[in-house]
Amino acid sequence: MIRADKEKRPVVVLAQQSLQWVYGERTVGIRNKGDGERIRFGATAIKRYADLILDDGAADVIIAMHIYKQGMEPEIGNE
């Protein structure tokens, strides 16, 4: 659908994404600000998500994410 309208007008995609499950199980994720390996892996996953949307014809992508106050907060079900 994005591709079909690409030449008519710019399409801005507002997306929401979480890194939950990116690392396998939900309980395996970024533990703290020093967890460089998982932070880089998560950043790569989010960039890939944005790039796929852009490749589909979007002019811009804005991604919102759930903000955690601490690493691996308990699941609250409203992400």
N, C-alpha and C positions, 0 to 999 in steps of 0.2 A: 504494500500500500504506500509506503514512504516513497519507494522508487517511482511509482506511477505518477506521483505529484511533484517529483523533484524539480522539474523544469518550470512548474507553475508558480511556486512560492517556496521560500525557505521553511523547512520543518525543524522545529525545536522539540526535542524529546525530553520530557521530565520523567526520570526513572528513579525507582527506589531499589536498592540492593543491599544485601547483608552479606557479610563474610561467613555467616554460619554455614556449616557443611562444606565450605571450600576446602578445608583441610582433612576431610573425611568425616569423622564423627563430630557432632556438635560440640562435644566436650574438649575437642582438640582445636585450639585457636590461639590468638595472640594473648600472651600471658601478662605482658607489661611493656612499657616503652622501650625496654632494652632487648626485646625479642626481635632483633633485626631480620632473622631468616624468615619468620612468619609474616612480618610486616612487608617485606619485599615481595613475598609470594602473594599476599593479599592485594598489594598495589598492582602487581602484574595481572591478577584476575580481574580487578576492576577496570584496568586499562583495556584488557581484551573485550570485556563487556561493552565498554564505550566504543571501541573500534568497530565491533560488529554492528552496532547501531548506525555508526557513521557510514560504514560500508553499504548498509542497506539504503542509504540515501538521505539520512538526516543531515541538516546543516550544522547543528549543535546538539550536544547532549549535556544535561545537567543531572548529576546523580546525587541523590540524598541517601544518607545512611543513618541507621540507628546509632546514637552516640552512647557509648558505655562509659560509666564513671570509673569503672575498674575492669581489669581483664576478666573475661569469662563470668560476667554477672549471671545470676540464675535466670533461666528462661522465664519470661513473663507473658509470652504469647501475643504481644501486640506490636512486634517489629514491623 
